[in-house]
């Protein structure tokens, strides 16, 4: 869905490739711009490169807990909504 003609961007942080693919497909069908990544480190790089409106964050990532990386993601982009 767009806000004043702008697509809402979603960062999907999920290491289960099947689930990440399904989430990406579903959000894309609903009109969101989606970027999937599979690690906390990749999420930090993606958020540092560009802002996202929403971060859908897995708790059990292979390199770090989603709960541990969330404060750093928040510091990179304070306006992003973070959902676990």
C-alpha positions, 0 to 999 in steps of 0.5 A, spaced: 500 500 500 502 506 498 502 513 502 501 519 498 504 515 492 510 512 495 510 504 496 511 502 503 518 498 504 519 492 508 525 488 510 524 481 512 529 478 516 528 471 516 533 465 515 528 460 513 528 460 506 521 457 505 518 462 510 522 468 507 520 467 500 512 466 502 512 472 506 516 476 500 511 473 495 505 475 500 507 482 502 509 484 494 502 481 492 499 486 497 503 492 494 509 493 499 516 493 496 520 487 500 527 486 501 529 479 504 535 478 508 537 472 512 542 474 518 542 480 523 549 482 519 545 483 513 539 486 516 544 491 519 547 492 512 541 493 509 538 498 514 544 502 513 544 502 506 537 505 506 531 506 510 525 501 511 518 503 514 517 496 517 522 491 519 519 484 520 525 480 525 526 473 526 528 472 533 532 466 532 537 468 527 543 464 525 548 469 527 544 473 533 538 473 536 533 478 533 532 481 540 539 483 541 540 486 534 533 490 534 536 496 538 542 497 533 537 496 527 533 502 531 539 506 532 540 506 524 533 507 523 529 510 529 522 511 525 522 504 522 517 499 526 520 493 528 515 487 529 518 480 531 
